[in-house]
Amino acid sequence: MTVYGKSWTAGFFIVTAVSLSFFSCTSVPKTEKEDQEQLQERIPENTDSVELKVPDRKGGSFFRDIDPEILNEVVNGSPAALKKAAGDLRKASIDYTETEKVLLQVAARIMKIAWPTESLGWEPPAAEGKNAYLGALDSAEKGVYDSSTGNTDFLTLVLPSLVLLTNESRKDYYSDSEQALTLALNISPDSVLANYLLGVLYRQEGKSKDSLRYFEAAASNAPECLQTSLAWANSLRIAGQIQSASEIAERLVKRYPDTVSVLKICAETAFALGNYNSAELYVARVLQQNPSDSAYILFRARILVEKDDYIKAASLLDVYARTDTTSKEYLMLRARIQRDWNKNLSGAVETMNQAVSLYPNDADVLLFAAELSSDAGDKLNGKTSGELARSVLAKDPSNAAALGLSIKELVREKKWAEAYGASQQLIGKNNALEDSIYTHIKICLALAKNDEAWTLASSLYNRNPSDEQAVQAYLEVMYATGRKNECAELINTLLPGASSRMKSFLYYRRSFLANGEQNILGDLRSSLIANPRNEDSLYRLYTIYYNKHDYRKAQYYLKQVVALNPSNEEFLKKNTELENLLSR
């Protein structure tokens, strides 16, 4: 039988020659005595591993009497392959050779460590004596990387790295493990076990792209294996390939409907795709099995907030608060509920003040704090919205959300030139949101860059002429570029079928095209009948009456503007001015 394109002898044992050049400083052949002495020099002092007998390299292999097909299955290392190898070896207990006992123990213990949801289905016979294979497994189970196996064949290269699955705290062996697993994969590129372990190593090192590659190889070669498919799906999720991760997760949950780790990735991918009902069902199934899983209590609250089910979300946060009131997720959810449900901006700001104090360098916290600061028109933790956003940009200059909030403050402060440069950077991104383009149009109009504004607005309108935001931007730019007749015609065409909010905007825009004060005032009043909270119409009426020195009527409209923007310093200053004028 051929093994991965080579005979077993060539494929399994060629490492005898290769490993000498890989792990040695010289390619000059050594005597067996010299080779053993060099091996002992590589064994660290005070090692926790057992004393091992290194297999005789001259004799070919410790497993030279085993059928190559069976060895090939153990090298593959998947649950199915290990079961097949064990099944092929199974016989009456008195008939086992010592090497067969060792190989069966290797298969059983790989299964126990790497694939804990599987088993051989029967108890293999115990092996006597000490050898590199069982010694490496003993060390791995104790959380120690065994560097004394000699690296004489595929299994002595791979077995020490099973410690990756038993001890995640130690990292001092990562370089040795990477070298050994890489060499093992040169011998057997399709080994499920070696690919999986190298994927785990890279995952623990934070090398997500590398881990994804090896998990994909492991899962593709063992589609029936829970651990490989789960690891692949999680790597895809981390890489942002949510749809692919979700498809794997949905296949897994059909085979493992009660496995918590599968239910969790189903919940996480469904949530990331915006399928909140599905996500909640999966989270509920997790909590049925473990009602005290605080992370998933919080996750369920997060889902409910996204579904605007604030009453249930608030109750879950109260449950979570019995054990923790300082986690960033808890504080951010609490602030969202205060802002969106309780309409308590000051309470939300207070909650996020605590979050920023606890997590001063966390981008998520700083961005939400900046958003709240912008909504409240007030400082948060002593910083404006723009300052908070710039704290994020200092570490991540390309952060689109932070750029958008920074631009929003610059626009509010009428720092148009600065806003223009930042806005150009934002809309130049491939994933720029349409909202950022509308803001850029506003900035262009303020700087009299009318041609640029027209190009953007007309493109948005032509792409979607039924979108209200696109229509509003298009009408504003039409007016600014002198296309007044076309503007009037479009307004009159749209008015009969417009929604109340859109009708309010259309009357407001038509007031700029009207002839005579009565027609202007008539359009503005019609605008407020359609939407009494139209800030633009209220402010324009204030301006008209202020210019006519009718300060009483001017104040009437300005107070309504202030009520909509209670923290706007410009409006507050104008209101104070009016009060002074009226008190004379």
Sequence and secondary structure as in RCSB ss.txt:
>XXXX:A:sequence
MTVYGKSWTAGFFIVTAVSLSFFSCTSVPKTEKEDQEQLQERIPENTDSVELKVPDRKGGSFFRDIDPEILNEVV
NGSPAALKKAAGDLRKASIDYTETEKVLLQVAARIMKIAWPTESLGWEPPAAEGKNAYLGALDSAEKGVYDSSTG
NTDFLTLVLPSLVLLTNESRKDYYSDSEQALTLALNISPDSVLANYLLGVLYRQEGKSKDSLRYFEAAASNAPEC
LQTSLAWANSLRIAGQIQSASEIAERLVKRYPDTVSVLKICAETAFALGNYNSAELYVARVLQQNPSDSAYILFR
ARILVEKDDYIKAASLLDVYARTDTTSKEYLMLRARIQRDWNKNLSGAVETMNQAVSLYPNDADVLLFAAELSSD
AGDKLNGKTSGELARSVLAKDPSNAAALGLSIKELVREKKWAEAYGASQQLIGKNNALEDSIYTHIKICLALAKN
DEAWTLASSLYNRNPSDEQAVQAYLEVMYATGRKNECAELINTLLPGASSRMKSFLYYRRSFLANGEQNILGDLR
SSLIANPRNEDSLYRLYTIYYNKHDYRKAQYYLKQVVALNPSNEEFLKKNTELENLLSR
>XXXX:A:secstr
 EETTEEHHHHHHTHHHHHHHHHSS  S   HHHHHHHHHHHS TT  S       STTS TTTTS HHHHHHHH
H  HHHHHHHHHHH   GGG  HHHHHHHHHHHHHHHHH TT   SS      S  HHHHHHHHHHTT     S 
  SHHHHHGGGGGGGT SS  TTHHHHHHHHHHHHHH TT HHHHHHHHHHHHHTT HHHHHHHHHHHHHH TT 
HHHHHHHHHHHHHTT HHHHHHHHHHHHHH TT HHHHHHHHHHHHHTT HHHHHHHHHHHHHH TT HHHHHHH
HHHHHHTT HHHHHHHHHHHTTT S  HHHHHHHHHHHHHTS  HHHHHHHHHHHHHH TT HHHHHHHHHHHHH
HTS BTTB HHHHHHHHHHH TT HHHHHHHHHHHHHTT HHHHHHHHHHHHTSTT  HHHHHHHHHHHHHTT H
HHHHHHHHHHHHH TT HHHHHHHHHHHHHTT HHHHHHHHHHHGGG  HHHHHHHHHHHHTT SSHHHHHHHHH
HHHHH TT HHHHHHHHHHHHHTT HHHHHHHHHHHHHH TT HHHHHHHHHHHHHHH 
